[in-house]
Amino acid sequence: MAGDITSSFIKRRLGMAPSAMALGLDQIPESLFPLLGCRELLGISYWQIFWIVLAFLFWELLLSRILFLLKIRKTPY
């Protein structure tokens, strides 16, 4: 929730529509904040967090495109 709220706040300040795509801004806080909050509990390093966030970014964009092509999503992002 904190990642989503943060990205929405920044998008509003930049004058972007709520449904507009902001590459990275839509994906990174959503995966980064929970990982940072649970880092100790999960026992992961900052480098592992970096790679997980990068993987999340890649897979989220890929799956969104696939779901759009399957007519499950209205937008490809």
Number of C-alpha atoms within 10 A of each C-alpha: 9 11 18 16 12 16 20 19 12 13 19 12 9 9 8 13 11 12 10 11 14 16 11 15 17 20 20 18 19 21 20 17 18 13 21 15 10 11 15 10 9 10 8 13 12 11 9 13 17 15 11 15 21 17 13 17 19 13 12 15 16 14 13 17 17 15 15 15 13 10 11 12 13 11 14 16 19
